[in-house]
Amino acid sequence: YFGINKFDNTGKISESRYVSPSGFAAQLLRLGVDVDRIENEGIQAMADGSVITLQVVKIKGQDQGRLLFLRIEF
């Protein structure tokens, strides 16, 4: 599963968002990216409260991978 836990200042989870691998692949397909494999390589919290994730994906029918930077808003 792919997801992010958002913590408050005391260290407690204030919000969680998770999606199954097939659900995430379906979201990418709606964006025109048909994937065989997805790997999360890291996240970066931004000052505006959003999160940028780096995903490495293997596109169906292609040998090489691609890097995707995705912005997630809470």
Predicted model as a PDB file, atoms N, CA, C, CB and O in Angstrom, pLDDT in the B-factor column:
MODEL        1                                                                  
ATOM      1  N   TYR A   1       0.831  -1.195   0.000  1.00 84.00           N  
ATOM      2  CA  TYR A   1       0.000   0.000   0.000  1.00 84.00           C  
ATOM      3  C   TYR A   1       0.865   1.245   0.000  1.00 84.00           C  
ATOM      4  CB  TYR A   1      -0.940   0.006   1.206  1.00 84.00           C  
ATOM      5  O   TYR A   1       1.948   1.255   0.586  1.00 84.00           O  
ATOM      6  N   PHE A   2       0.394   2.289  -0.653  1.00 83.00           N  
ATOM      7  CA  PHE A   2       1.082   3.562  -0.715  1.00 83.00           C  
ATOM      8  C   PHE A   2       0.328   4.527   0.175  1.00 83.00           C  
ATOM      9  CB  PHE A   2       1.185   4.093  -2.178  1.00 83.00           C  
ATOM     10  O   PHE A   2      -0.900   4.599   0.119  1.00 83.00           O  
ATOM     11  N   GLY A   3       1.056   5.271   0.997  1.00 83.00           N  
ATOM     12  CA  GLY A   3       0.341   6.201   1.844  1.00 83.00           C  
ATOM     13  C   GLY A   3       1.249   7.136   2.602  1.00 83.00           C  
ATOM     14  O   GLY A   3       2.475   7.027   2.595  1.00 83.00           O  
ATOM     15  N   ILE A   4       0.578   8.060   3.255  1.00 84.00           N  
ATOM     16  CA  ILE A   4       1.275   9.073   4.040  1.00 84.00           C  
ATOM     17  C   ILE A   4       0.538   9.258   5.350  1.00 84.00           C  
ATOM     18  CB  ILE A   4       1.380  10.418   3.269  1.00 84.00           C  
ATOM     19  O   ILE A   4      -0.686   9.389   5.365  1.00 84.00           O  
ATOM     20  N   ASN A   5       1.274   9.268   6.448  1.00 87.00           N  
ATOM     21  CA  ASN A   5       0.736   9.650   7.748  1.00 87.00           C  
ATOM     22  C   ASN A   5       1.200  11.075   8.037  1.00 87.00           C  
ATOM     23  CB  ASN A   5       1.194   8.654   8.880  1.00 87.00           C  
ATOM     24  O   ASN A   5       2.382  11.389   7.895  1.00 87.00           O  
ATOM     25  N   LYS A   6       0.277  11.925   8.438  1.00 85.00           N  
ATOM     26  CA  LYS A   6       0.606  13.294   8.824  1.00 85.00           C  
ATOM     27  C   LYS A   6       0.539  13.365  10.349  1.00 85.00           C  
ATOM     28  CB  LYS A   6      -0.371  14.341   8.151  1.00 85.00           C  
ATOM     29  O   LYS A   6      -0.469  12.989  10.949  1.00 85.00           O  
ATOM     30  N   PHE A   7       1.619  13.851  10.976  1.00 89.00           N  
ATOM     31  CA  PHE A   7       1.711  13.892  12.426  1.00 89.00           C  
ATOM     32  C   PHE A   7       1.527  15.319  12.933  1.00 89.00           C  
ATOM     33  CB  PHE A   7       3.056  13.327  12.895  1.00 89.00           C  
ATOM     34  O   PHE A   7       1.904  16.280  12.263  1.00 89.00           O  
ATOM     35  N   ASP A   8       0.943  15.444  14.126  1.00 91.00           N  
ATOM     36  CA  ASP A   8       0.842  16.765  14.747  1.00 91.00           C  
ATOM     37  C   ASP A   8       2.115  17.035  15.550  1.00 91.00           C  
ATOM     38  CB  ASP A   8      -0.424  16.863  15.661  1.00 91.00           C  
ATOM     39  O   ASP A   8       3.044  16.228  15.526  1.00 91.00           O  
ATOM     40  N   ASN A   9       2.162  18.151  16.252  1.00 93.00           N  
ATOM     41  CA  ASN A   9       3.371  18.544  16.994  1.00 93.00           C  
ATOM     42  C   ASN A   9       3.696  17.618  18.160  1.00 93.00           C  
ATOM     43  CB  ASN A   9       3.214  19.949  17.512  1.00 93.00           C  
ATOM     44  O   ASN A   9       4.828  17.614  18.643  1.00 93.00           O  
ATOM     45  N   THR A  10       2.723  16.831  18.622  1.00 96.00           N  
ATOM     46  CA  THR A  10       2.975  15.910  19.733  1.00 96.00           C  
ATOM     47  C   THR A  10       3.407  14.534  19.253  1.00 96.00           C  
ATOM     48  CB  THR A  10       1.738  15.781  20.594  1.00 96.00           C  
ATOM     49  O   THR A  10       3.716  13.662  20.066  1.00 96.00           O  
ATOM     50  N   GLY A  11       3.431  14.332  17.946  1.00 95.00           N  
ATOM     51  CA  GLY A  11       3.845  13.054  17.389  1.00 95.00           C  
ATOM     52  C   GLY A  11       2.710  12.091  17.128  1.00 95.00           C  
ATOM     53  O   GLY A  11       2.952  10.946  16.747  1.00 95.00           O  
ATOM     54  N   LYS A  12       1.473  12.526  17.326  1.00 96.00           N  
ATOM     55  CA  LYS A  12       0.323  11.680  17.050  1.00 96.00           C  
ATOM     56  C   LYS A  12      -0.112  11.855  15.590  1.00 96.00           C  
ATOM     57  CB  LYS A  12      -0.844  12.013  18.015  1.00 96.00           C  
ATOM     58  O   LYS A  12      -0.001  12.941  15.021  1.00 96.00           O  
ATOM     59  N   ILE A  13      -0.601  10.781  15.011  1.00 95.00           N  
ATOM     60  CA  ILE A  13      -1.086  10.852  13.627  1.00 95.00           C  
ATOM     61  C   ILE A  13      -2.359  11.691  13.592  1.00 95.00           C  
ATOM     62  CB  ILE A  13      -1.348   9.423  13.045  1.00 95.00           C  
ATOM     63  O   ILE A  13      -3.341  11.381  14.266  1.00 95.00           O  
ATOM     64  N   SER A  14      -2.327  12.749  12.800  1.00 93.00           N  
ATOM     65  CA  SER A  14      -3.502  13.607  12.666  1.00 93.00           C  
ATOM     66  C   SER A  14      -4.302  13.284  11.409  1.00 93.00           C  
ATOM     67  CB  SER A  14      -3.084  15.067  12.649  1.00 93.00           C  
ATOM     68  O   SER A  14      -5.485  13.612  11.326  1.00 93.00           O  
ATOM     69  N   GLU A  15      -3.666  12.646  10.435  1.00 89.00           N  
ATOM     70  CA  GLU A  15      -4.358  12.281   9.201  1.00 89.00           C  
ATOM     71  C   GLU A  15      -3.572  11.185   8.490  1.00 89.00           C  
ATOM     72  CB  GLU A  15      -4.539  13.517   8.276  1.00 89.00           C  
ATOM     73  O   GLU A  15      -2.341  11.194   8.494  1.00 89.00           O  
ATOM     74  N   SER A  16      -4.275  10.254   7.888  1.00 90.00           N  
ATOM     75  CA  SER A  16      -3.662   9.174   7.111  1.00 90.00           C  
ATOM     76  C   SER A  16      -4.360   9.075   5.773  1.00 90.00           C  
ATOM     77  CB  SER A  16      -3.733   7.821   7.868  1.00 90.00           C  
ATOM     78  O   SER A  16      -5.582   9.197   5.689  1.00 90.00           O  
ATOM     79  N   ARG A  17      -3.592   8.854   4.737  1.00 85.00           N  
ATOM     80  CA  ARG A  17      -4.130   8.618   3.395  1.00 85.00           C  
ATOM     81  C   ARG A  17      -3.372   7.457   2.784  1.00 85.00           C  
ATOM     82  CB  ARG A  17      -4.023   9.895   2.495  1.00 85.00           C  
ATOM     83  O   ARG A  17      -2.153   7.513   2.619  1.00 85.00           O  
ATOM     84  N   TYR A  18      -4.097   6.413   2.453  1.00 89.00           N  
ATOM     85  CA  TYR A  18      -3.502   5.218   1.860  1.00 89.00           C  
ATOM     86  C   TYR A  18      -4.295   4.806   0.634  1.00 89.00           C  
ATOM     87  CB  TYR A  18      -3.447   4.064   2.882  1.00 89.00           C  
ATOM     88  O   TYR A  18      -5.502   5.036   0.556  1.00 89.00           O  
ATOM     89  N   VAL A  19      -3.611   4.197  -0.322  1.00 88.00           N  
ATOM     90  CA  VAL A  19      -4.248   3.667  -1.522  1.00 88.00           C  
ATOM     91  C   VAL A  19      -3.557   2.348  -1.857  1.00 88.00           C  
ATOM     92  CB  VAL A  19      -4.165   4.687  -2.725  1.00 88.00           C  
ATOM     93  O   VAL A  19      -2.350   2.201  -1.671  1.00 88.00           O  
ATOM     94  N   SER A  20      -4.342   1.394  -2.352  1.00 90.00           N  
ATOM     95  CA  SER A  20      -3.772   0.104  -2.736  1.00 90.00           C  
ATOM     96  C   SER A  20      -2.898   0.278  -3.978  1.00 90.00           C  
ATOM     97  CB  SER A  20      -4.894  -0.940  -2.997  1.00 90.00           C  
ATOM     98  O   SER A  20      -3.067   1.248  -4.717  1.00 90.00           O  
ATOM     99  N   PRO A  21      -1.967  -0.648  -4.216  1.00 89.00           N  
ATOM    100  CA  PRO A  21      -1.150  -0.550  -5.430  1.00 89.00           C  
ATOM    101  C   PRO A  21      -1.993  -0.510  -6.704  1.00 89.00           C  
ATOM    102  CB  PRO A  21      -0.185  -1.721  -5.499  1.00 89.00           C  
ATOM    103  O   PRO A  21      -1.688   0.247  -7.625  1.00 89.00           O  
ATOM    104  N   SER A  22      -3.045  -1.316  -6.759  1.00 92.00           N  
ATOM    105  CA  SER A  22      -3.885  -1.298  -7.965  1.00 92.00           C  
ATOM    106  C   SER A  22      -4.656   0.018  -8.065  1.00 92.00           C  
ATOM    107  CB  SER A  22      -4.867  -2.492  -7.960  1.00 92.00           C  
ATOM    108  O   SER A  22      -4.857   0.531  -9.166  1.00 92.00           O  
ATOM    109  N   GLY A  23      -5.089   0.569  -6.934  1.00 91.00           N  
ATOM    110  CA  GLY A  23      -5.769   1.864  -6.947  1.00 91.00           C  
ATOM    111  C   GLY A  23      -4.841   2.983  -7.387  1.00 91.00           C  
ATOM    112  O   GLY A  23      -5.248   3.882  -8.121  1.00 91.00           O  
ATOM    113  N   PHE A  24      -3.584   2.926  -6.935  1.00 90.00           N  
ATOM    114  CA  PHE A  24      -2.604   3.944  -7.322  1.00 90.00           C  
ATOM    115  C   PHE A  24      -2.300   3.841  -8.811  1.00 90.00           C  
ATOM    116  CB  PHE A  24      -1.305   3.795  -6.499  1.00 90.00           C  
ATOM    117  O   PHE A  24      -2.197   4.854  -9.504  1.00 90.00           O  
ATOM    118  N   ALA A  25      -2.157   2.593  -9.303  1.00 93.00           N  
ATOM    119  CA  ALA A  25      -1.915   2.396 -10.739  1.00 93.00           C  
ATOM    120  C   ALA A  25      -3.094   2.930 -11.544  1.00 93.00           C  
ATOM    121  CB  ALA A  25      -1.680   0.894 -11.059  1.00 93.00           C  
ATOM    122  O   ALA A  25      -2.899   3.506 -12.615  1.00 93.00           O  
ATOM    123  N   ALA A  26      -4.319   2.747 -11.042  1.00 94.00           N  
ATOM    124  CA  ALA A  26      -5.505   3.257 -11.735  1.00 94.00           C  
ATOM    125  C   ALA A  26      -5.503   4.787 -11.770  1.00 94.00           C  
ATOM    126  CB  ALA A  26      -6.788   2.744 -11.051  1.00 94.00           C  
ATOM    127  O   ALA A  26      -5.895   5.382 -12.774  1.00 94.00           O  
ATOM    128  N   GLN A  27      -5.065   5.428 -10.683  1.00 91.00           N  
ATOM    129  CA  GLN A  27      -4.964   6.888 -10.668  1.00 91.00           C  
ATOM    130  C   GLN A  27      -3.943   7.365 -11.694  1.00 91.00           C  
ATOM    131  CB  GLN A  27      -4.580   7.390  -9.264  1.00 91.00           C  
ATOM    132  O   GLN A  27      -4.186   8.339 -12.406  1.00 91.00           O  
ATOM    133  N   LEU A  28      -2.804   6.683 -11.772  1.00 91.00           N  
ATOM    134  CA  LEU A  28      -1.785   7.053 -12.755  1.00 91.00           C  
ATOM    135  C   LEU A  28      -2.292   6.835 -14.177  1.00 91.00           C  
ATOM    136  CB  LEU A  28      -0.501   6.248 -12.524  1.00 91.00           C  
ATOM    137  O   LEU A  28      -1.996   7.631 -15.068  1.00 91.00           O  
ATOM    138  N   LEU A  29      -3.052   5.761 -14.397  1.00 94.00           N  
ATOM    139  CA  LEU A  29      -3.605   5.494 -15.725  1.00 94.00           C  
ATOM    140  C   LEU A  29      -4.534   6.631 -16.156  1.00 94.00           C  
ATOM    141  CB  LEU A  29      -4.364   4.148 -15.735  1.00 94.00           C  
ATOM    142  O   LEU A  29      -4.543   7.008 -17.328  1.00 94.00           O  
ATOM    143  N   ARG A  30      -5.320   7.184 -15.215  1.00 95.00           N  
ATOM    144  CA  ARG A  30      -6.188   8.324 -15.538  1.00 95.00           C  
ATOM    145  C   ARG A  30      -5.372   9.544 -15.961  1.00 95.00           C  
ATOM    146  CB  ARG A  30      -7.071   8.679 -14.333  1.00 95.00           C  
ATOM    147  O   ARG A  30      -5.868  10.421 -16.668  1.00 95.00           O  
ATOM    148  N   LEU A  31      -4.115   9.586 -15.518  1.00 90.00           N  
ATOM    149  CA  LEU A  31      -3.213  10.670 -15.920  1.00 90.00           C  
ATOM    150  C   LEU A  31      -2.453  10.322 -17.199  1.00 90.00           C  
ATOM    151  CB  LEU A  31      -2.223  10.980 -14.795  1.00 90.00           C  
ATOM    152  O   LEU A  31      -1.635  11.113 -17.668  1.00 90.00           O  
ATOM    153  N   GLY A  32      -2.721   9.136 -17.767  1.00 91.00           N  
ATOM    154  CA  GLY A  32      -2.070   8.733 -19.007  1.00 91.00           C  
ATOM    155  C   GLY A  32      -0.796   7.942 -18.823  1.00 91.00           C  
ATOM    156  O   GLY A  32      -0.041   7.768 -19.779  1.00 91.00           O  
ATOM    157  N   VAL A  33      -0.533   7.454 -17.612  1.00 91.00           N  
ATOM    158  CA  VAL A  33       0.682   6.692 -17.321  1.00 91.00           C  
ATOM    159  C   VAL A  33       0.271   5.262 -16.983  1.00 91.00           C  
ATOM    160  CB  VAL A  33       1.502   7.340 -16.143  1.00 91.00           C  
ATOM    161  O   VAL A  33      -0.258   5.011 -15.900  1.00 91.00           O  
ATOM    162  N   ASP A  34       0.511   4.315 -17.906  1.00 93.00           N  
ATOM    163  CA  ASP A  34       0.144   2.910 -17.729  1.00 93.00           C  
ATOM    164  C   ASP A  34       1.366   2.167 -17.202  1.00 93.00           C  
ATOM    165  CB  ASP A  34      -0.370   2.274 -19.072  1.00 93.00           C  
ATOM    166  O   ASP A  34       2.331   1.972 -17.941  1.00 93.00           O  
ATOM    167  N   VAL A  35       1.342   1.747 -15.931  1.00 94.00           N  
ATOM    168  CA  VAL A  35       2.537   1.228 -15.271  1.00 94.00           C  
ATOM    169  C   VAL A  35       2.457  -0.271 -15.013  1.00 94.00           C  
ATOM    170  CB  VAL A  35       2.760   1.954 -13.968  1.00 94.00           C  
ATOM    171  O   VAL A  35       1.380  -0.839 -14.835  1.00 94.00           O  
ATOM    172  N   ASP A  36       3.645  -0.898 -14.997  1.00 92.00           N  
ATOM    173  CA  ASP A  36       3.800  -2.289 -14.553  1.00 92.00           C  
ATOM    174  C   ASP A  36       4.262  -2.340 -13.106  1.00 92.00           C  
ATOM    175  CB  ASP A  36       4.799  -3.040 -15.453  1.00 92.00           C  
ATOM    176  O   ASP A  36       3.879  -3.238 -12.357  1.00 92.00           O  
ATOM    177  N   ARG A  37       5.085  -1.373 -12.714  1.00 91.00           N  
ATOM    178  CA  ARG A  37       5.677  -1.388 -11.371  1.00 91.00           C  
ATOM    179  C   ARG A  37       5.819   0.036 -10.862  1.00 91.00           C  
ATOM    180  CB  ARG A  37       7.057  -2.102 -11.375  1.00 91.00           C  
ATOM    181  O   ARG A  37       6.102   0.953 -11.633  1.00 91.00           O  
ATOM    182  N   ILE A  38       5.618   0.221  -9.546  1.00 92.00           N  
ATOM    183  CA  ILE A  38       5.751   1.530  -8.906  1.00 92.00           C  
ATOM    184  C   ILE A  38       6.632   1.362  -7.672  1.00 92.00           C  
ATOM    185  CB  ILE A  38       4.347   2.131  -8.525  1.00 92.00           C  
ATOM    186  O   ILE A  38       6.436   0.438  -6.883  1.00 92.00           O  
ATOM    187  N   GLU A  39       7.596   2.255  -7.512  1.00 91.00           N  
ATOM    188  CA  GLU A  39       8.443   2.264  -6.315  1.00 91.00           C  
ATOM    189  C   GLU A  39       8.475   3.672  -5.751  1.00 91.00           C  
ATOM    190  CB  GLU A  39       9.885   1.764  -6.633  1.00 91.00           C  
ATOM    191  O   GLU A  39       8.763   4.626  -6.472  1.00 91.00           O  
ATOM    192  N   ASN A  40       8.179   3.806  -4.463  1.00 89.00           N  
ATOM    193  CA  ASN A  40       8.261   5.097  -3.797  1.00 89.00           C  
ATOM    194  C   ASN A  40       9.698   5.306  -3.334  1.00 89.00           C  
ATOM    195  CB  ASN A  40       7.263   5.181  -2.597  1.00 89.00           C  
ATOM    196  O   ASN A  40      10.228   4.502  -2.567  1.00 89.00           O  
ATOM    197  N   GLU A  41      10.322   6.372  -3.794  1.00 91.00           N  
ATOM    198  CA  GLU A  41      11.729   6.631  -3.470  1.00 91.00           C  
ATOM    199  C   GLU A  41      11.922   7.754  -2.461  1.00 91.00           C  
ATOM    200  CB  GLU A  41      12.483   6.961  -4.724  1.00 91.00           C  
ATOM    201  O   GLU A  41      13.055   8.038  -2.072  1.00 91.00           O  
ATOM    202  N   GLY A  42      10.843   8.399  -2.029  1.00 90.00           N  
ATOM    203  CA  GLY A  42      10.999   9.429  -1.005  1.00 90.00           C  
ATOM    204  C   GLY A  42       9.908  10.470  -1.065  1.00 90.00           C  
ATOM    205  O   GLY A  42       9.172  10.581  -2.046  1.00 90.00           O  
ATOM    206  N   ILE A  43       9.823  11.240   0.025  1.00 89.00           N  
ATOM    207  CA  ILE A  43       8.848  12.321   0.090  1.00 89.00           C  
ATOM    208  C   ILE A  43       9.510  13.568   0.652  1.00 89.00           C  
ATOM    209  CB  ILE A  43       7.629  11.917   0.948  1.00 89.00           C  
ATOM    210  O   ILE A  43      10.526  13.490   1.343  1.00 89.00           O  
ATOM    211  N   GLN A  44       8.919  14.721   0.347  1.00 91.00           N  
ATOM    212  CA  GLN A  44       9.413  16.003   0.868  1.00 91.00           C  
ATOM    213  C   GLN A  44       8.199  16.837   1.257  1.00 91.00           C  
ATOM    214  CB  GLN A  44      10.312  16.762  -0.194  1.00 91.00           C  
ATOM    215  O   GLN A  44       7.335  17.110   0.424  1.00 91.00           O  
ATOM    216  N   ALA A  45       8.134  17.239   2.524  1.00 86.00           N  
ATOM    217  CA  ALA A  45       7.061  18.128   2.977  1.00 86.00           C  
ATOM    218  C   ALA A  45       7.370  19.549   2.514  1.00 86.00           C  
ATOM    219  CB  ALA A  45       6.898  18.072   4.533  1.00 86.00           C  
ATOM    220  O   ALA A  45       8.513  20.001   2.589  1.00 86.00           O  
ATOM    221  N   MET A  46       6.347  20.246   2.038  1.00 89.00           N  
ATOM    222  CA  MET A  46       6.495  21.613   1.565  1.00 89.00           C  
ATOM    223  C   MET A  46       5.894  22.590   2.571  1.00 89.00           C  
ATOM    224  CB  MET A  46       5.833  21.783   0.189  1.00 89.00           C  
ATOM    225  O   MET A  46       5.070  22.200   3.397  1.00 89.00           O  
ATOM    226  N   ALA A  47       6.300  23.847   2.507  1.00 90.00           N  
ATOM    227  CA  ALA A  47       5.850  24.866   3.458  1.00 90.00           C  
ATOM    228  C   ALA A  47       4.349  25.114   3.387  1.00 90.00           C  
ATOM    229  CB  ALA A  47       6.585  26.162   3.209  1.00 90.00           C  
ATOM    230  O   ALA A  47       3.745  25.529   4.376  1.00 90.00           O  
ATOM    231  N   ASP A  48       3.735  24.863   2.227  1.00 88.00           N  
ATOM    232  CA  ASP A  48       2.290  25.108   2.087  1.00 88.00           C  
ATOM    233  C   ASP A  48       1.435  23.946   2.588  1.00 88.00           C  
ATOM    234  CB  ASP A  48       1.956  25.385   0.637  1.00 88.00           C  
ATOM    235  O   ASP A  48       0.214  23.977   2.435  1.00 88.00           O  
ATOM    236  N   GLY A  49       2.052  22.920   3.184  1.00 80.00           N  
ATOM    237  CA  GLY A  49       1.315  21.777   3.715  1.00 80.00           C  
ATOM    238  C   GLY A  49       1.179  20.626   2.748  1.00 80.00           C  
ATOM    239  O   GLY A  49       0.691  19.562   3.128  1.00 80.00           O  
ATOM    240  N   SER A  50       1.596  20.805   1.508  1.00 85.00           N  
ATOM    241  CA  SER A  50       1.536  19.712   0.546  1.00 85.00           C  
ATOM    242  C   SER A  50       2.783  18.831   0.700  1.00 85.00           C  
ATOM    243  CB  SER A  50       1.420  20.261  -0.908  1.00 85.00           C  
ATOM    244  O   SER A  50       3.731  19.181   1.404  1.00 85.00           O  
ATOM    245  N   VAL A  51       2.751  17.712   0.039  1.00 88.00           N  
ATOM    246  CA  VAL A  51       3.865  16.767   0.071  1.00 88.00           C  
ATOM    247  C   VAL A  51       4.207  16.415  -1.370  1.00 88.00           C  
ATOM    248  CB  VAL A  51       3.513  15.479   0.908  1.00 88.00           C  
ATOM    249  O   VAL A  51       3.317  16.164  -2.182  1.00 88.00           O  
ATOM    250  N   ILE A  52       5.498  16.397  -1.684  1.00 92.00           N  
ATOM    251  CA  ILE A  52       5.975  15.960  -3.000  1.00 92.00           C  
ATOM    252  C   ILE A  52       6.557  14.557  -2.822  1.00 92.00           C  
ATOM    253  CB  ILE A  52       7.054  16.966  -3.602  1.00 92.00           C  
ATOM    254  O   ILE A  52       7.391  14.330  -1.945  1.00 92.00           O  
ATOM    255  N   THR A  53       6.108  13.617  -3.661  1.00 91.00           N  
ATOM    256  CA  THR A  53       6.656  12.266  -3.617  1.00 91.00           C  
ATOM    257  C   THR A  53       7.415  11.989  -4.908  1.00 91.00           C  
ATOM    258  CB  THR A  53       5.533  11.218  -3.403  1.00 91.00           C  
ATOM    259  O   THR A  53       7.048  12.474  -5.978  1.00 91.00           O  
ATOM    260  N   LEU A  54       8.460  11.215  -4.791  1.00 93.00           N  
ATOM    261  CA  LEU A  54       9.224  10.766  -5.955  1.00 93.00           C  
ATOM    262  C   LEU A  54       8.889   9.300  -6.169  1.00 93.00           C  
ATOM    263  CB  LEU A  54      10.777  10.982  -5.761  1.00 93.00           C  
ATOM    264  O   LEU A  54       9.153   8.461  -5.309  1.00 93.00           O  
ATOM    265  N   GLN A  55       8.309   9.001  -7.313  1.00 92.00           N  
ATOM    266  CA  GLN A  55       7.951   7.631  -7.670  1.00 92.00           C  
ATOM    267  C   GLN A  55       8.779   7.213  -8.879  1.00 92.00           C  
ATOM    268  CB  GLN A  55       6.422   7.502  -7.967  1.00 92.00           C  
ATOM    269  O   GLN A  55       8.927   7.973  -9.836  1.00 92.00           O  
ATOM    270  N   VAL A  56       9.310   6.012  -8.825  1.00 93.00           N  
ATOM    271  CA  VAL A  56       9.959   5.414  -9.987  1.00 93.00           C  
ATOM    272  C   VAL A  56       8.968   4.401 -10.543  1.00 93.00           C  
ATOM    273  CB  VAL A  56      11.356   4.741  -9.618  1.00 93.00           C  
ATOM    274  O   VAL A  56       8.542   3.494  -9.829  1.00 93.00           O  
ATOM    275  N   VAL A  57       8.601   4.548 -11.804  1.00 93.00           N  
ATOM    276  CA  VAL A  57       7.619   3.652 -12.405  1.00 93.00           C  
ATOM    277  C   VAL A  57       8.210   2.989 -13.640  1.00 93.00           C  
ATOM    278  CB  VAL A  57       6.330   4.416 -12.767  1.00 93.00           C  
ATOM    279  O   VAL A  57       9.047   3.566 -14.334  1.00 93.00           O  
ATOM    280  N   LYS A  58       7.761   1.765 -13.899  1.00 93.00           N  
ATOM    281  CA  LYS A  58       8.078   1.099 -15.154  1.00 93.00           C  
ATOM    282  C   LYS A  58       6.817   1.153 -16.002  1.00 93.00           C  
ATOM    283  CB  LYS A  58       8.572  -0.388 -14.928  1.00 93.00           C  
ATOM    284  O   LYS A  58       5.776   0.619 -15.622  1.00 93.00           O  
ATOM    285  N   ILE A  59       6.922   1.803 -17.153  1.00 91.00           N  
ATOM    286  CA  ILE A  59       5.799   1.960 -18.070  1.00 91.00           C  
ATOM    287  C   ILE A  59       5.603   0.646 -18.829  1.00 91.00           C  
ATOM    288  CB  ILE A  59       6.040   3.151 -19.058  1.00 91.00           C  
ATOM    289  O   ILE A  59       6.570   0.023 -19.266  1.00 91.00           O  
ATOM    290  N   LYS A  60       4.343   0.231 -18.981  1.00 92.00           N  
ATOM    291  CA  LYS A  60       4.062  -0.990 -19.730  1.00 92.00           C  
ATOM    292  C   LYS A  60       4.597  -0.872 -21.150  1.00 92.00           C  
ATOM    293  CB  LYS A  60       2.551  -1.281 -19.749  1.00 92.00           C  
ATOM    294  O   LYS A  60       4.393   0.139 -21.822  1.00 92.00           O  
ATOM    295  N   GLY A  61       5.292  -1.930 -21.600  1.00 90.00           N  
ATOM    296  CA  GLY A  61       5.813  -1.973 -22.958  1.00 90.00           C  
ATOM    297  C   GLY A  61       7.129  -1.245 -23.153  1.00 90.00           C  
ATOM    298  O   GLY A  61       7.630  -1.178 -24.276  1.00 90.00           O  
ATOM    299  N   GLN A  62       7.709  -0.692 -22.077  1.00 90.00           N  
ATOM    300  CA  GLN A  62       8.992   0.005 -22.178  1.00 90.00           C  
ATOM    301  C   GLN A  62       9.992  -0.641 -21.232  1.00 90.00           C  
ATOM    302  CB  GLN A  62       8.833   1.516 -21.858  1.00 90.00           C  
ATOM    303  O   GLN A  62       9.618  -1.145 -20.173  1.00 90.00           O  
ATOM    304  N   ASP A  63      11.260  -0.627 -21.613  1.00 89.00           N  
ATOM    305  CA  ASP A  63      12.298  -1.237 -20.785  1.00 89.00           C  
ATOM    306  C   ASP A  63      12.774  -0.325 -19.658  1.00 89.00           C  
ATOM    307  CB  ASP A  63      13.471  -1.624 -21.645  1.00 89.00           C  
ATOM    308  O   ASP A  63      13.069  -0.804 -18.563  1.00 89.00           O  
ATOM    309  N   GLN A  64      12.851   0.964 -19.907  1.00 87.00           N  
ATOM    310  CA  GLN A  64      13.405   1.885 -18.919  1.00 87.00           C  
ATOM    311  C   GLN A  64      12.321   2.388 -17.962  1.00 87.00           C  
ATOM    312  CB  GLN A  64      14.081   3.069 -19.619  1.00 87.00           C  
ATOM    313  O   GLN A  64      11.131   2.363 -18.275  1.00 87.00           O  
ATOM    314  N   GLY A  65      12.760   2.839 -16.804  1.00 89.00           N  
ATOM    315  CA  GLY A  65      11.849   3.426 -15.832  1.00 89.00           C  
ATOM    316  C   GLY A  65      11.728   4.930 -16.046  1.00 89.00           C  
ATOM    317  O   GLY A  65      12.480   5.527 -16.816  1.00 89.00           O  
ATOM    318  N   ARG A  66      10.785   5.517 -15.363  1.00 91.00           N  
ATOM    319  CA  ARG A  66      10.557   6.968 -15.409  1.00 91.00           C  
ATOM    320  C   ARG A  66      10.442   7.487 -13.987  1.00 91.00           C  
ATOM    321  CB  ARG A  66       9.273   7.320 -16.233  1.00 91.00           C  
ATOM    322  O   ARG A  66      10.001   6.769 -13.090  1.00 91.00           O  
ATOM    323  N   LEU A  67      10.837   8.726 -13.785  1.00 93.00           N  
ATOM    324  CA  LEU A  67      10.674   9.393 -12.499  1.00 93.00           C  
ATOM    325  C   LEU A  67       9.417  10.250 -12.542  1.00 93.00           C  
ATOM    326  CB  LEU A  67      11.920  10.253 -12.152  1.00 93.00           C  
ATOM    327  O   LEU A  67       9.206  11.008 -13.489  1.00 93.00           O  
ATOM    328  N   LEU A  68       8.587  10.128 -11.516  1.00 92.00           N  
ATOM    329  CA  LEU A  68       7.401  10.981 -11.398  1.00 92.00           C  
ATOM    330  C   LEU A  68       7.490  11.742 -10.087  1.00 92.00           C  
ATOM    331  CB  LEU A  68       6.081  10.141 -11.469  1.00 92.00           C  
ATOM    332  O   LEU A  68       7.719  11.145  -9.035  1.00 92.00           O  
ATOM    333  N   PHE A  69       7.311  13.050 -10.141  1.00 93.00           N  
ATOM    334  CA  PHE A  69       7.195  13.860  -8.942  1.00 93.00           C  
ATOM    335  C   PHE A  69       5.730  14.215  -8.803  1.00 93.00           C  
ATOM    336  CB  PHE A  69       8.104  15.142  -9.002  1.00 93.00           C  
ATOM    337  O   PHE A  69       5.172  14.912  -9.650  1.00 93.00           O  
ATOM    338  N   LEU A  70       5.103  13.735  -7.733  1.00 90.00           N  
ATOM    339  CA  LEU A  70       3.667  13.935  -7.542  1.00 90.00           C  
ATOM    340  C   LEU A  70       3.422  14.833  -6.330  1.00 90.00           C  
ATOM    341  CB  LEU A  70       2.943  12.576  -7.366  1.00 90.00           C  
ATOM    342  O   LEU A  70       4.063  14.666  -5.293  1.00 90.00           O  
ATOM    343  N   ARG A  71       2.513  15.769  -6.458  1.00 89.00           N  
ATOM    344  CA  ARG A  71       2.167  16.684  -5.361  1.00 89.00           C  
ATOM    345  C   ARG A  71       0.885  16.185  -4.715  1.00 89.00           C  
ATOM    346  CB  ARG A  71       2.000  18.164  -5.872  1.00 89.00           C  
ATOM    347  O   ARG A  71      -0.123  15.976  -5.391  1.00 89.00           O  
ATOM    348  N   ILE A  72       0.932  15.999  -3.412  1.00 82.00           N  
ATOM    349  CA  ILE A  72      -0.222  15.544  -2.642  1.00 82.00           C  
ATOM    350  C   ILE A  72      -0.610  16.646  -1.674  1.00 82.00           C  
ATOM    351  CB  ILE A  72       0.082  14.212  -1.884  1.00 82.00           C  
ATOM    352  O   ILE A  72       0.231  17.126  -0.914  1.00 82.00           O  
ATOM    353  N   GLU A  73      -1.860  17.049  -1.691  1.00 74.00           N  
ATOM    354  CA  GLU A  73      -2.336  18.103  -0.797  1.00 74.00           C  
ATOM    355  C   GLU A  73      -3.141  17.485   0.331  1.00 74.00           C  
ATOM    356  CB  GLU A  73      -3.186  19.143  -1.565  1.00 74.00           C  
ATOM    357  O   GLU A  73      -3.950  16.584   0.111  1.00 74.00           O  
ATOM    358  N   PHE A  74      -2.913  17.980   1.543  1.00 66.00           N  
ATOM    359  CA  PHE A  74      -3.710  17.548   2.709  1.00 66.00           C  
ATOM    360  C   PHE A  74      -4.753  18.582   2.991  1.00 66.00           C  
ATOM    361  CB  PHE A  74      -2.826  17.322   3.962  1.00 66.00           C  
ATOM    362  O   PHE A  74      -5.538  18.429   3.927  1.00 66.00           O  
TER     363      PHE A  74                                                      
ENDMDL                                                                          
END                                                                             
